[in-house]
Amino acid sequence: MSGDPGVTAGDIARLAGVGRATVSNWRRRHGDFPRPVGGTATSPLFSLADIEDWLHRNGKPFEVSPADRLWQRLRASGDDFRLADLVGWAGLRLLELRGDTVKVPARPPVPAVEPDDPDLPGLLAGLAAEHGHAAAFDMLFQRYVRAHSRRLVVTRADVARLMTRLACREGDVVLDPACGLGTLLLAAPGARLALGQEGEDSAARITAVRLLLAGTPAEVVAGDSLRRDAFPGEVADSIVCNPPFGDRSWGHDDLAGDPRWEYGLPPRGEPELAWVQHCLAHVRPGGRVAVLMPSAVASRRPGRRIRGNLLRAGALRAVLTLGSGGPDLWLLRRPKPGERPPPAVLLLDTEGDFARAEREWAAYPDGEFCVPVIDLLDDEVDLSPSRHRPRQSGDAFDRRFTETLDRLRAAAPAPPGLELLPDRRPLSFTTLAELAKAGVVAISQAPARLPSGGDVPVLTADDVAAGTGPSGTSAGPGLVMLDAGDVVATAAGAARVVGEPGAALGAGLTLYRPDARRLDAGFLAGFLGFAGGRDGNGGGSSRMDPRRTRVPRLSLESQRAYGRVFQELARMTETLREMSALGESLVRLSFDGLLDGHLRPSQ
């Protein structure tokens, strides 16, 4: 095997911190751009060494990190169909290098895959020595997920945290019968033992490696949980699961008499209800289950009998819609013998506010979004949160209605101090490219993708848009660090001045570092935020190349005056957004209050 791995155009874009369109432009415009050494006409492969040499010769910043170099070599050791097995090999090798006394479980067996690149073990050992064994594997794992993002189903990190916070306790034996790549099991806090089953051997192996490298005792088994249950008779303290949706070949005919169907035989078209009952069969009495469901499962007619039985038994405790279009999160508890079922079930559309979901779950079964079970046991047994309005006590309704009304009245913004001129006075403009050439502002961008893990705070594009502090983290060399007085902007036009140093620039952001003696940061941020996208001469083109953004030529004193007005306009924008949300809330409360008898039209 050659030590020079092939890279795709997408790899080049990621490693060079540019977009794929930029790489396409390089290929068209530069006759000396390296020729493909393999691949296909639609997905050519290039020599990594040739690409490095060309980029350096053309003065383009490019440095391949040890993790990227190892990853490219690993990918070159086999085709994409073997990539998951190669990642599993790397994980097993890292466990050996760490000298773990805990062995990877016999189920699944060690893969019969051995890469033919003799340099890989040394590169892997070097990466582990620099970053640690667990972090080294996570770097490879994250690159594997990105490479196969279109076909891999990975539970979102925030959803995984919510599920484990609501269902798991420290010291639990936690089971995930459809564990995929292990995201849910890894999110479980302080699990005493993690049990997992996954249909694909390679995915089960990766999950086992991730858990063991993280220090969690684990047994992960390859196989179909519904047809070939790997843990018959075993019960866990808690279960978290993101099962496959819509699998009509789940085994309806073969499993018709299975003892797991305590609440009814799942119809052929309701495989998700089979997973729910599988989970309940494997949790101890009083144990907790959190399972993701398509929103339609809460209302589809064929499943109404099982839904009704789950309610009558007190097994189903909550249905939470996690966002527009789903999925829903079902929270269940296996009833203890002789236990009295709770009188209500929590039905909540979280609207993406997971903290609200935790608050309402803590209030169960007495919260305002808890619906009496007796009201749901009709011909439909429709458990869709959107179909059920909250029943609020008089005091709770009075407080929410009054607070919302008062906040809306108090939120009316004052307009900024602006003077109407008798005659239009056109401004003279320059571009950011010209200002950068004159040394007035330095412009830089973060790499397209940042290394995962680490403890360096990262300001993300979402943080800039939301006006919040850094929410990401990263590690490794090559990060663009922010200083107080810098201006950061997103491609969509959000911009702000950095108040505190110490964070790194997130992917998708552009950094502007003005010379404070010649360019006011508040003026620049305001103009980027408000002028961006206003017309064809402003941000419309700056989304492709921010250096083409036009900026007025003004004295520093005038810039500061403009900057103050821009800040007032920004505050006004936020206030109007708040008023819009308060207005929508007031409309909903008014409607609910009229129907529930808390309100009536004024006389």
N, C-alpha and C positions, 0 to 999 in steps of 0.2 A: 504493500500500500504506500502510495506517495505521501510524503509529509506535507504536501501543499494541497489543502482541501479546496473544493469548489464552493463558491458563494453565489447566491442569486442576487438579482437587482434589489430585492427587498432587504437582504442581508447587508448589502453595501449601504443602502439608505440608512438602516438602523445603526450600523457601525460608524458611519460618517456623520450622523446626527442631522440628516437632511431628509426631504421627502422623496418618494419614489419618482415623482415627476422630474426632480432635479437630476437624478441618475439617468433618466431617459434623455434629458437635455444634454448631459455630458456625452452620452453615446452618439447622439446625432451631430453635435457641434464640434466634437474633437476627433479628428481623424486618427490620433494616436491612442484612443481609448482601447484598452485590452480587448482582444477578440475572445469570444466564448471558447471554452475548452471542453464543453459537454452540455448536457441537458437537452432541451428541445427548443424549437423556434419561438414558442410562446413563453418558455421558462428556461432561459439559457443559464449555464453555470460559468463562472469566471474564476481564474486562478487568484486566490487570496494574495499570494506574493506579488502577482502582476498588478493587482488593484492597489495594494499598499505602495508599490513603487510609483505608479502613475499619480496617485493622490499627492505623494510627497513632492514629486517633480513639478506638479502644478500648484504647489503652495496651498493645498487644502488640508486643514487640520484633520488628522486621522491617526488614531492609535488603537490597536486591538488589545483589549484587556486580556489577562490570562484566562478569565472565564470564557470570554468569547472565542479565544484561540482554541481552548479545549473543546468548546461546544462545536465549532466548525470541524475540528478533527473527528469528533465523535460522530457527527452527521455523515461525514465522508466515509465512515467505516461500514456503512450499510445503507440500504434504501429506506424510504420513509416507513415501509411496513415493518422494519426491524427496529425503528428508532426507539420505541417504548422499551423494547428488550435491552437495547444498548444503555438507555438511561437506568434501567434496573440493574444492569451489570455494574455501572458506575456506583450506584448506591451500595450494592453488596461489597464492592471493593473498598469503599469508604468505611463501612462497618469493620472490615478486616483491618484496615489501617489504624482505626481507632482502638483495636484490640478488645472489642466488646466481648464480654463473657456471655451475653444474651445472644443466641443465634437466631437468624431469620427462621421462622417456623417452617416445618417440612411441607406444610400446605400454604402456598404453592411451592413446587420444587424449584431449586436454583435453575435459572434458564440455561439452555444449551447454546448460549451465545457468547462468543469470545471475540472481541474486535481484533482485526488483523493489523492494527497500527501499533507497533511495538513501543511507540513513544507515549501512548495514552496513559499507562499506569504512572509514569513519572510526572506528566502534566497534572494528573489528578492529585498525586501526593503533594505537588507544589502548591496547588490551589488550596488544599486542605490545610497545609502548614501556614498559609498566609491568612486564611479567613476562618478556619475551623471546619470540622467535618460536616456538621449540619448545614452551615451556611454555604459551603461549597456545593453540596447536593441541591440546596434550594436554588442556587444560581442556575444549575443545569435544568432543574425542574421547571422554573419559570420560563426559560427559553423553550423548553419542550411544549409547554402550554401555549405560548405565543405561536410556535410553528404550526400547531394543530388546533388553533382556536376555533376553526369552523366546524370541527367534528367532535371536539371534546365538550362535555357538559360539566362545568365546574360551578359549584354553588358559590354565589357571591359572598365575599368575606363578611359584609355587614349582616347578611341574612344568616350566615353560619353562626356569627356571634349571638344574634338574637335567639336563634333556636336553642343553642346550648345554654344561654343564660336563663331561658324559661324552663328548660327541661332537665338540665344536668346539675349535679352538685359535686363538690370536690370529694374525691374518694370513691366515686361511683364506678361500677362496672358498666361501661357504655357500649352499646351495640349499634352498628349501622349495617343493615342487611343489604344495602345497595351503595357501598361506600365509595365507588368511583375511584378518585385519586386521593381520598382521605381527608378532604377539607373539613368535614363536619367532625370527624373524630379528633383531628388536631385542635379544633376550636374548643373541645370539651375541657373545662378547667380541672386540672389535677386528677385525671381519671386513674383509678387504681389498675384498671385493665381495659384495653380497647379491643373489642371484637368486631371484625368486619368480614363481609362477604361481597364479592364482586364477580360479575360474569366473565370479564377478560383477565386472563392470567397475568399479562404484563401490568395492567392497572393495579391488580391486587398486590403484586410484588412491589410496585412503587409506593403504594400506601403503607405496606409493612415497613419498608426502609425509612420512609418519612417519620413514622411513629417511633421506631426504634432509635433513629438518630436524634429525635427530640426527647428521648429519655422516657417514653411511655411504653410500659409492657404491652405487648400486642400479639394477637393471633388473627391473621387475615387469611381468608380461604378463597380460592377461586371456584366459581360455580354459580348456578342459578338458585337464588334463595328460595323461590317459590316451588320449583320442581325438585331441587336437591338441597334441602336445608342442611347446612353444615353444622348447625348447633341444635340438634333435636333434643328437647328436654331441658336445655339450658335457659336460664332467665337472667336478664340484666336488671340493674337498678334504673337505668334510663335508656331510651332509644331515640336516636335522631336519624332521619332518613329523607333523602331526595330521590324517590323512586323513578324509574322510567315512566313517562307519560304515554298513554294511548297504545300500549302494547297488547293488541287483541290476541296474540298467540301466547298468552301467559300460562296456559295449561288448564283452561276451564274444564275440558272433558276428562283429562287425566286426574284432576284433583277434586272431582265432584264430592267425594265422601270424606274429604280431609277434615280432621278434628279441629283445625284452626278456624274453621268458619262458624264460630260460636254465635255470630250475629246474623248469619244467613249466607247462603251460597252466593258469591259475587256473580252477577251476570257477566256474560262473555265480554260485553262492551264496557265493563266497569273494573278494569284491572287495578286501578288505584285503591278500590275498596278491598281488594285481596291483600294489597300491601299493608293497609291499615290494620286488618285483622291478623296478618302475620306478625306485625309489630306488637300488638296487644298480647298475642300468644307467647311472646318471648320476653315480656317484662314482668317483674314480680308483682304480686298484688300491692296496690298503692304506688307502683312505679309509674314514671312519667314518659310520655311519648310526644315527640314533635316531628311532624311529617308534612312535607310540602305537597300540595295538591293543585291540579288545574282548577280554576274557579268554577268550571262547569260541574265538577263533582258535587258541589254543594246543592245543586238544583236539578240535575238530570233525573228524569222520571224513573228509569229502571233501578236507580239506587235508593229510592225513597224508603223501601222496607228496611234496608240495612241502616240507613241514617236514623230512622225512627227507633230501631232497636238499640243503637248506640246511645241515643238520648235517654230512652227509658231506663237503661242499665246504669246511667251516670258515667259512661266511659268517655263520651265526647264532651269536653269542657269549653272549647273555644274554637272559633273560626275567624282568622284574622286575614283580611285582604292586605297584601304587602305593598301594592302599588296599582296603578292603572293597568287593567288587563291581567292582573294576577301576577304570580300565583297566590294561592291562599296557604296559610299556615294553620294546620289543624293541631290543637293541643288536646291530648287524651290522657287518661289515667285508668289503669286497670283496677276495676272495683275490688275491694276487699270483701270476703264472704260476709253476708249479713249487713253490709254497709248501706246506709240510706242514701239514695241518689240525690245530688244537689238539685235545687228547684229551678235553676236557670243555666243558660249557656251564654258565653260572651261572644257577641257578633259585632265585630269592629272593622271598619275600613280605616286603616292606619294612615292613608294618604301619604305614605312614605315616612311618617314620623314614628320611628321604632321606639323612641323614648316614651311616647304616648302609649304604645302597645304594652310596654312594661308596666307603666302606671296603672292602666286599666286591668291588667292581669293581676297585679298586686291587690286590687280592690275586689276581685272576683270572690264570691258571687253577688256582691252588693252594688257593683258599679252601675252607672246610668246606661251602659251599653249591654247590660245583661238582660236577656229576653227569657221570660218564663218558658220552661219546656212545654207546658201544657198548650201554650199558644202556637207552638211549632208543629204539634202532632196532628196535622190535617192531612188532606189528600195529597199534598205536594211535598211536605216536609222540606221546604225550601230554607236552606241555612245561609243563603247569600247575604252577607252583611249589608249590601246596598239596598236590600228589600225591607230592612227593618230600621225604623227610626228609634233613637234612644228614648227611653222613658225616664224623664227627669223628675226628681222631687220638686215641690214648690220652691223650697229655699235654694236648691241648686240652680233651678232655672232663673229665679229672680236675680241671683248673683251674676250668672253668666250674661243674661240679657242686659242688666244695668251696666256691668263693666264694659261690655262691647259697645253699648251706646255712648257711654262717657268717653271711651278711648277714641271713638270715631269723631265725636264733637271736638275733642282736644287736639286732634291730629292735623287740623287744617293748616297747611304750611303758609308761611309768609313769603311773598315773591322777593327775589334779590333786588338790590338797588341798582336799577338800570336807567340810563338817561336816553330819551328819544332825541335823535339828531335831526335838525331841520333839513339837512341834505346828506345823502349817502356819501360816506368816506371810504372808498375801497382800500383794502389793506394790501401791502406788498408781501409776497410769499417767497419762501425758500423751501427746500426739501430736507428731510432728515439726512439723506445721503450727503447733501452739501454741508450740513452742519457737522456730520461725522468727519467729512474730509477736512474741515477746518479745525477739528479738535474740540468742537463745542460739546459734542455728545459722543459717547462710545456705545455701540450697539452690539449685543451678542445674544445668542440663543442657547438654550440647554440642549443636550443630546436628545434625540427623538425618544429614547427609552433610557431610564435610569436604572442602575443596579438595585435589586430588591434587598430588603433587610437593612441592617445598620441602624445607627442612632443619630444620623445627621438630619435635622428637620428639613422638610422640603415644602416650599410654597407651591401649591398646585394651581392649575387654571380654575378649578372649582372654588378654591379659596379666594382667588382674586375676584371672581364673579360674585361670590357671596359676601365678600368683605370680612372674611374670618382669618384667623392666624394659620400658620403652617399645619397641615394635617397629615402630610406624608413623611416618610423617612427613606433614607438611602445610605449608601456607603460606597467607599472606593474612590479612586482618583478620578479626575475629570469633571467634578461637579463645579458649577458656576455659583459662587457664593455671593450673597447679597449684602450690601452696605446700607446704612441709614441714608436716605436721600435719593436712593435709586428709584427709578420708575419701572414698573412691570406692567405688561399688557398682554391680553389674550388675543387670539385671532378674531374673536367675535366682537372686540371693541371695548371690553372692560379693562380699566387701567387704574392704578393707584400708586401712591408714593409709599415706599418702604419706611416704616418707622423704626424698626429695631434690626440690627445686623445679626448674622449667625445662621440664617436659613439658606438653603440652596435653591436655585431656580428650577422650577418644575418643567416637565415636558410640555411643549405647546406654548410656552411663554417666551416673550421677547423682553430682554433687559435693556433699558436705556439709562446710562450713567452720565448725567449732565455735569458740565463745568458750572458750579454754583455761581461763579463770577459773571457768567454770560447767559445762562439759561436757567429759569426758575422751574424747579421740579413740579410744583403744583400746576403751573401753566401748561407744562408738557403733558402731565397726566390728564388734566382736564381736556386739553385739546384732543389727545388720543382717544379719550373716552367718548366725547361728544361729537367731534368732527368725523371720527372713524365711521365709514359707511354712509355719510350724509349724501355724497354724490360721487360721480365717476372720478373726480379729481382728488377725492379724499381717501377714506378707508377702504372703498371698494377695491382699489388696486393694492392697498397696503396689506390686505389679507394675504396676497401672494408675495409681495415684497414690501415690508414695512419701511424700507429706506425711501420709497417713493412718496410717502405721506407728506403733504404740503403743510407747512407751519408758518404763521405770520411772522414778519420781521418787526419786532417791537423792542423798545428799550427794556432794561431789566425792571425798572419801576413799573412800566405799563404791563409787563408780563405778570408781575406780582398782583396787580389790580385785577387782571383777567383771571389769574389763578384763584383769587378769593371768590370771584363770582362763580367760577366753575365749581368750587367746593360747595357754595350755596345751592347751585343747581343740582349737584349730586345728592345733597341732603334732601332737597325737594323731591327728587326722583324716588328716593327710598321711602319718603313719607307718603307719596302717592301710591306706591306699591303696597305699603302697610294699610292705607285707607281702602284700597281695593279689596285686600284680604278681609279687613274688618267689615266692609260692606257686604261681602258674600256671606260671612258668618252671621251678620245681623239678619240678612234675608232668610237664611236657613232657620235661625232661632225664631224669627217672627212666624214663619210658616208652621214650625213645630208647635210653637206656643198657641197659635190659633186652633190647631187641630187637637191639642192635648188639653185645652181648657185653661191654660195659664194666661192667655191674652184674649182680648176682644177689641173690636173696633171702637175708637173713641166716640163718645156720644156727642 
